[in-house]
Amino acid sequence: MTSTILQHYDTSPYAEKVRTGLGLKDLAWASVQLPVIMPKPNLTALTGDYRKTPVLQIGAGPFGDGVRFWPATATWF
């Protein structure tokens, strides 16, 4: 089974949508809390220059756009 990690901060409305979607799909996932403002060293190491949150990491692949999360979860799970 591939691990799913959501890198986000709690007050993000986009992260709330992703958390809700992961719950509706009944997927197990881990959480990495990020600071609201830069610098975000954990995120930068994973995504390079991509700064937006949330980022869903499935295995070694980061998905940084909410529109791409759901096709990725359909492919992997």
N, CA, C and O atoms as CSV, one atom per row, in Angstrom:
chain,resi,resn,atom,element,x,y,z
A,1,MET,N,N,0.842,-1.180,0.000
A,1,MET,CA,C,0.000,0.000,0.000
A,1,MET,C,C,0.883,1.238,0.000
A,1,MET,O,O,1.890,1.294,0.706
A,2,THR,N,N,0.510,2.199,-0.773
A,2,THR,CA,C,1.256,3.442,-0.886
A,2,THR,C,C,0.839,4.387,0.233
A,2,THR,O,O,-0.343,4.496,0.558
A,3,SER,N,N,1.818,5.069,0.818
A,3,SER,CA,C,1.491,6.013,1.886
A,3,SER,C,C,1.016,7.334,1.295
A,3,SER,O,O,1.521,7.791,0.270
A,4,THR,N,N,0.042,7.932,1.954
A,4,THR,CA,C,-0.512,9.204,1.533
A,4,THR,C,C,-0.259,10.213,2.636
A,4,THR,O,O,-0.643,9.994,3.785
A,5,ILE,N,N,0.386,11.318,2.292
A,5,ILE,CA,C,0.730,12.345,3.262
A,5,ILE,C,C,0.186,13.676,2.764
A,5,ILE,O,O,0.438,14.077,1.628
A,6,LEU,N,N,-0.552,14.345,3.615
A,6,LEU,CA,C,-1.082,15.664,3.290
A,6,LEU,C,C,-0.257,16.704,4.027
A,6,LEU,O,O,-0.210,16.708,5.257
A,7,GLN,N,N,0.386,17.575,3.288
A,7,GLN,CA,C,1.165,18.664,3.871
A,7,GLN,C,C,0.306,19.916,3.773
A,7,GLN,O,O,-0.030,20.365,2.677
A,8,HIS,N,N,-0.046,20.477,4.927
A,8,HIS,CA,C,-1.023,21.560,4.959
A,8,HIS,C,C,-0.898,22.349,6.243
A,8,HIS,O,O,-0.082,22.027,7.106
A,9,TYR,N,N,-1.716,23.391,6.364
A,9,TYR,CA,C,-1.910,24.062,7.639
A,9,TYR,C,C,-3.403,24.051,7.937
A,9,TYR,O,O,-4.232,24.047,7.027
A,10,ASP,N,N,-3.733,24.046,9.229
A,10,ASP,CA,C,-5.105,23.782,9.667
A,10,ASP,C,C,-6.145,24.761,9.151
A,10,ASP,O,O,-7.267,24.355,8.848
A,11,THR,N,N,-5.807,26.029,9.043
A,11,THR,CA,C,-6.812,27.033,8.703
A,11,THR,C,C,-7.042,27.196,7.205
A,11,THR,O,O,-7.827,28.053,6.800
A,12,SER,N,N,-6.387,26.405,6.382
A,12,SER,CA,C,-6.547,26.520,4.935
A,12,SER,C,C,-7.890,25.929,4.493
A,12,SER,O,O,-8.167,24.764,4.777
A,13,PRO,N,N,-8.724,26.707,3.806
A,13,PRO,CA,C,-9.987,26.152,3.319
A,13,PRO,C,C,-9.767,25.080,2.245
A,13,PRO,O,O,-10.569,24.156,2.114
A,14,TYR,N,N,-8.687,25.206,1.486
A,14,TYR,CA,C,-8.387,24.192,0.473
A,14,TYR,C,C,-7.984,22.880,1.136
A,14,TYR,O,O,-8.355,21.802,0.671
A,15,ALA,N,N,-7.228,22.976,2.218
A,15,ALA,CA,C,-6.843,21.773,2.951
A,15,ALA,C,C,-8.075,21.102,3.554
A,15,ALA,O,O,-8.135,19.875,3.630
A,16,GLU,N,N,-9.047,21.887,3.980
A,16,GLU,CA,C,-10.282,21.317,4.529
A,16,GLU,C,C,-11.024,20.516,3.471
A,16,GLU,O,O,-11.565,19.450,3.763
A,17,LYS,N,N,-11.053,21.021,2.248
A,17,LYS,CA,C,-11.684,20.271,1.157
A,17,LYS,C,C,-10.965,18.951,0.909
A,17,LYS,O,O,-11.602,17.921,0.685
A,18,VAL,N,N,-9.645,18.985,0.951
A,18,VAL,CA,C,-8.866,17.771,0.717
A,18,VAL,C,C,-9.080,16.780,1.861
A,18,VAL,O,O,-9.264,15.587,1.616
A,19,ARG,N,N,-9.059,17.259,3.101
A,19,ARG,CA,C,-9.295,16.378,4.247
A,19,ARG,C,C,-10.677,15.741,4.171
A,19,ARG,O,O,-10.839,14.559,4.476
A,20,THR,N,N,-11.678,16.530,3.762
A,20,THR,CA,C,-13.031,16.001,3.614
A,20,THR,C,C,-13.080,14.946,2.511
A,20,THR,O,O,-13.700,13.895,2.678
A,21,GLY,N,N,-12.430,15.226,1.391
A,21,GLY,CA,C,-12.412,14.265,0.283
A,21,GLY,C,C,-11.709,12.974,0.648
A,21,GLY,O,O,-12.160,11.893,0.270
A,22,LEU,N,N,-10.606,13.072,1.380
A,22,LEU,CA,C,-9.904,11.858,1.811
A,22,LEU,C,C,-10.765,11.052,2.766
A,22,LEU,O,O,-10.747,9.822,2.744
A,23,GLY,N,N,-11.516,11.749,3.604
A,23,GLY,CA,C,-12.427,11.057,4.508
A,23,GLY,C,C,-13.567,10.383,3.762
A,23,GLY,O,O,-13.954,9.264,4.099
A,24,LEU,N,N,-14.110,11.058,2.747
A,24,LEU,CA,C,-15.196,10.463,1.959
A,24,LEU,C,C,-14.734,9.238,1.184
A,24,LEU,O,O,-15.497,8.291,0.999
A,25,LYS,N,N,-13.478,9.256,0.730
A,25,LYS,CA,C,-12.926,8.105,0.013
A,25,LYS,C,C,-12.430,7.027,0.971
A,25,LYS,O,O,-12.012,5.951,0.542
A,26,ASP,N,N,-12.477,7.320,2.277
A,26,ASP,CA,C,-12.064,6.385,3.322
A,26,ASP,C,C,-10.610,5.957,3.142
A,26,ASP,O,O,-10.277,4.778,3.254
A,27,LEU,N,N,-9.749,6.940,2.859
A,27,LEU,CA,C,-8.322,6.671,2.684
A,27,LEU,C,C,-7.564,6.985,3.966
A,27,LEU,O,O,-7.855,7.968,4.647
A,28,ALA,N,N,-6.601,6.150,4.284
A,28,ALA,CA,C,-5.714,6.423,5.413
A,28,ALA,C,C,-4.661,7.425,4.951
A,28,ALA,O,O,-4.107,7.286,3.860
A,29,TRP,N,N,-4.384,8.432,5.771
A,29,TRP,CA,C,-3.422,9.442,5.397
A,29,TRP,C,C,-2.752,9.992,6.642
A,29,TRP,O,O,-3.299,9.941,7.743
A,30,ALA,N,N,-1.561,10.515,6.438
A,30,ALA,CA,C,-0.807,11.152,7.518
A,30,ALA,C,C,-0.782,12.649,7.260
A,30,ALA,O,O,-1.027,13.105,6.143
A,31,SER,N,N,-0.483,13.403,8.303
A,31,SER,CA,C,-0.509,14.847,8.211
A,31,SER,C,C,0.850,15.440,8.563
A,31,SER,O,O,1.492,15.013,9.523
A,32,VAL,N,N,1.282,16.421,7.787
A,32,VAL,CA,C,2.461,17.217,8.109
A,32,VAL,C,C,1.992,18.658,8.192
A,32,VAL,O,O,1.507,19.217,7.209
A,33,GLN,N,N,2.135,19.258,9.365
A,33,GLN,CA,C,1.717,20.643,9.566
A,33,GLN,C,C,2.791,21.592,9.043
A,33,GLN,O,O,3.970,21.446,9.364
A,34,LEU,N,N,2.379,22.552,8.248
A,34,LEU,CA,C,3.284,23.550,7.686
A,34,LEU,C,C,2.970,24.912,8.284
A,34,LEU,O,O,1.837,25.159,8.699
A,35,PRO,N,N,3.950,25.793,8.333
A,35,PRO,CA,C,3.646,27.162,8.761
A,35,PRO,C,C,2.811,27.879,7.697
A,35,PRO,O,O,2.867,27.548,6.513
A,36,VAL,N,N,2.048,28.855,8.143
A,36,VAL,CA,C,1.175,29.589,7.229
A,36,VAL,C,C,1.985,30.451,6.266
A,36,VAL,O,O,1.619,30.586,5.098
A,37,ILE,N,N,3.066,31.026,6.740
A,37,ILE,CA,C,3.879,31.903,5.900
A,37,ILE,C,C,5.239,31.262,5.640
A,37,ILE,O,O,5.647,30.328,6.330
A,38,MET,N,N,5.929,31.786,4.630
A,38,MET,CA,C,7.258,31.281,4.290
A,38,MET,C,C,8.219,31.616,5.415
A,38,MET,O,O,7.978,32.600,6.114
A,39,PRO,N,N,9.269,30.886,5.635
A,39,PRO,CA,C,9.768,29.758,4.861
A,39,PRO,C,C,9.087,28.454,5.265
A,39,PRO,O,O,8.662,28.281,6.407
A,40,LYS,N,N,8.996,27.551,4.304
A,40,LYS,CA,C,8.424,26.223,4.511
A,40,LYS,C,C,9.459,25.194,4.057
A,40,LYS,O,O,9.344,24.651,2.959
A,41,PRO,N,N,10.471,24.920,4.889
A,41,PRO,CA,C,11.583,24.084,4.439
A,41,PRO,C,C,11.172,22.658,4.070
A,41,PRO,O,O,11.746,22.082,3.146
A,42,ASN,N,N,10.197,22.075,4.765
A,42,ASN,CA,C,9.764,20.713,4.420
A,42,ASN,C,C,9.110,20.672,3.049
A,42,ASN,O,O,9.321,19.733,2.282
A,43,LEU,N,N,8.323,21.681,2.744
A,43,LEU,CA,C,7.631,21.735,1.462
A,43,LEU,C,C,8.599,22.038,0.326
A,43,LEU,O,O,8.505,21.436,-0.744
A,44,THR,N,N,9.518,22.958,0.545
A,44,THR,CA,C,10.478,23.322,-0.492
A,44,THR,C,C,11.370,22.143,-0.860
A,44,THR,O,O,11.706,21.966,-2.031
A,45,ALA,N,N,11.754,21.340,0.117
A,45,ALA,CA,C,12.585,20.170,-0.162
A,45,ALA,C,C,11.829,19.143,-1.010
A,45,ALA,O,O,12.438,18.433,-1.812
A,46,LEU,N,N,10.528,19.062,-0.840
A,46,LEU,CA,C,9.726,18.091,-1.578
A,46,LEU,C,C,9.372,18.572,-2.978
A,46,LEU,O,O,9.450,17.804,-3.937
A,47,THR,N,N,8.985,19.836,-3.101
A,47,THR,CA,C,8.416,20.314,-4.361
A,47,THR,C,C,9.316,21.247,-5.149
A,47,THR,O,O,8.954,21.649,-6.255
A,48,GLY,N,N,10.458,21.597,-4.624
A,48,GLY,CA,C,11.314,22.550,-5.325
A,48,GLY,C,C,10.791,23.959,-5.144
A,48,GLY,O,O,10.793,24.473,-4.025
A,49,ASP,N,N,10.342,24.601,-6.213
A,49,ASP,CA,C,9.881,25.986,-6.145
A,49,ASP,C,C,8.391,26.140,-5.887
A,49,ASP,O,O,7.924,27.260,-5.682
A,50,TYR,N,N,7.642,25.071,-5.891
A,50,TYR,CA,C,6.195,25.172,-5.689
A,50,TYR,C,C,5.917,25.546,-4.242
A,50,TYR,O,O,6.343,24.837,-3.331
A,51,ARG,N,N,5.201,26.661,-4.011
A,51,ARG,CA,C,5.028,27.183,-2.661
A,51,ARG,C,C,3.631,27.018,-2.095
A,51,ARG,O,O,3.435,27.188,-0.892
A,52,LYS,N,N,2.667,26.695,-2.919
A,52,LYS,CA,C,1.283,26.673,-2.458
A,52,LYS,C,C,1.008,25.442,-1.595
A,52,LYS,O,O,1.646,24.400,-1.743
A,53,THR,N,N,0.057,25.590,-0.707
A,53,THR,CA,C,-0.399,24.466,0.099
A,53,THR,C,C,-1.899,24.347,-0.074
A,53,THR,O,O,-2.559,25.353,-0.336
A,54,PRO,N,N,-2.448,23.194,0.059
A,54,PRO,CA,C,-1.872,21.929,0.498
A,54,PRO,C,C,-1.191,21.177,-0.637
A,54,PRO,O,O,-1.429,21.436,-1.816
A,55,VAL,N,N,-0.339,20.240,-0.243
A,55,VAL,CA,C,0.316,19.341,-1.173
A,55,VAL,C,C,0.018,17.922,-0.706
A,55,VAL,O,O,0.247,17.581,0.454
A,56,LEU,N,N,-0.486,17.111,-1.605
A,56,LEU,CA,C,-0.764,15.714,-1.301
A,56,LEU,C,C,0.358,14.882,-1.878
A,56,LEU,O,O,0.634,14.942,-3.077
A,57,GLN,N,N,1.002,14.108,-1.030
A,57,GLN,CA,C,2.110,13.259,-1.468
A,57,GLN,C,C,1.639,11.811,-1.431
A,57,GLN,O,O,1.268,11.290,-0.379
A,58,ILE,N,N,1.661,11.175,-2.592
A,58,ILE,CA,C,1.307,9.764,-2.694
A,58,ILE,C,C,2.566,9.030,-3.109
A,58,ILE,O,O,3.041,9.179,-4.234
A,59,GLY,N,N,3.104,8.236,-2.194
A,59,GLY,CA,C,4.391,7.601,-2.441
A,59,GLY,C,C,5.457,8.672,-2.546
A,59,GLY,O,O,5.607,9.491,-1.639
A,60,ALA,N,N,6.203,8.676,-3.646
A,60,ALA,CA,C,7.250,9.674,-3.844
A,60,ALA,C,C,6.767,10.855,-4.682
A,60,ALA,O,O,7.528,11.792,-4.921
A,61,GLY,N,N,5.522,10.823,-5.127
A,61,GLY,CA,C,5.029,11.859,-6.024
A,61,GLY,C,C,4.207,12.911,-5.326
A,61,GLY,O,O,3.181,12.587,-4.727
A,62,PRO,N,N,4.628,14.174,-5.383
A,62,PRO,CA,C,3.809,15.247,-4.818
A,62,PRO,C,C,2.800,15.777,-5.835
A,62,PRO,O,O,3.123,15.949,-7.010
A,63,PHE,N,N,1.582,16.033,-5.373
A,63,PHE,CA,C,0.542,16.621,-6.203
A,63,PHE,C,C,0.169,17.945,-5.565
A,63,PHE,O,O,-0.355,17.973,-4.451
A,64,GLY,N,N,0.433,19.038,-6.258
A,64,GLY,CA,C,0.297,20.350,-5.661
A,64,GLY,C,C,-0.922,21.127,-6.049
A,64,GLY,O,O,-1.060,22.275,-5.629
A,65,ASP,N,N,-1.805,20.576,-6.817
A,65,ASP,CA,C,-2.991,21.306,-7.239
A,65,ASP,C,C,-4.208,20.488,-6.836
A,65,ASP,O,O,-4.281,19.291,-7.114
A,66,GLY,N,N,-5.162,21.137,-6.180
A,66,GLY,CA,C,-6.343,20.432,-5.705
A,66,GLY,C,C,-7.114,19.718,-6.802
A,66,GLY,O,O,-7.743,18.689,-6.555
A,67,VAL,N,N,-7.067,20.259,-8.009
A,67,VAL,CA,C,-7.766,19.634,-9.129
A,67,VAL,C,C,-7.109,18.290,-9.481
A,67,VAL,O,O,-7.785,17.380,-9.962
A,68,ARG,N,N,-5.819,18.167,-9.246
A,68,ARG,CA,C,-5.099,16.945,-9.590
A,68,ARG,C,C,-5.119,15.900,-8.487
A,68,ARG,O,O,-4.723,14.757,-8.717
A,69,PHE,N,N,-5.569,16.266,-7.297
A,69,PHE,CA,C,-5.589,15.302,-6.196
A,69,PHE,C,C,-6.489,14.113,-6.503
A,69,PHE,O,O,-6.093,12.963,-6.319
A,70,TRP,N,N,-7.682,14.390,-6.963
A,70,TRP,CA,C,-8.680,13.326,-7.083
A,70,TRP,C,C,-8.391,12.357,-8.217
A,70,TRP,O,O,-8.586,11.156,-8.025
A,71,PRO,N,N,-7.938,12.798,-9.390
A,71,PRO,CA,C,-7.516,11.797,-10.380
A,71,PRO,C,C,-6.347,10.963,-9.883
A,71,PRO,O,O,-6.251,9.780,-10.211
A,72,ALA,N,N,-5.457,11.558,-9.098
A,72,ALA,CA,C,-4.316,10.811,-8.564
A,72,ALA,C,C,-4.780,9.751,-7.582
A,72,ALA,O,O,-4.271,8.630,-7.597
A,73,THR,N,N,-5.736,10.086,-6.729
A,73,THR,CA,C,-6.226,9.094,-5.772
A,73,THR,C,C,-6.994,7.993,-6.487
A,73,THR,O,O,-6.963,6.841,-6.054
A,74,ALA,N,N,-7.681,8.325,-7.574
A,74,ALA,CA,C,-8.394,7.295,-8.335
A,74,ALA,C,C,-7.409,6.338,-9.007
A,74,ALA,O,O,-7.684,5.145,-9.134
A,75,THR,N,N,-6.268,6.860,-9.433
A,75,THR,CA,C,-5.260,6.027,-10.074
A,75,THR,C,C,-4.544,5.118,-9.081
A,75,THR,O,O,-4.301,3.944,-9.362
A,76,TRP,N,N,-4.208,5.676,-7.910
A,76,TRP,CA,C,-3.408,4.929,-6.942
A,76,TRP,C,C,-4.241,3.991,-6.074
A,76,TRP,O,O,-3.739,2.962,-5.623
A,77,PHE,N,N,-5.514,4.335,-5.831
A,77,PHE,CA,C,-6.310,3.528,-4.894
A,77,PHE,C,C,-7.520,2.954,-5.554
A,77,PHE,O,O,-8.299,2.250,-4.911
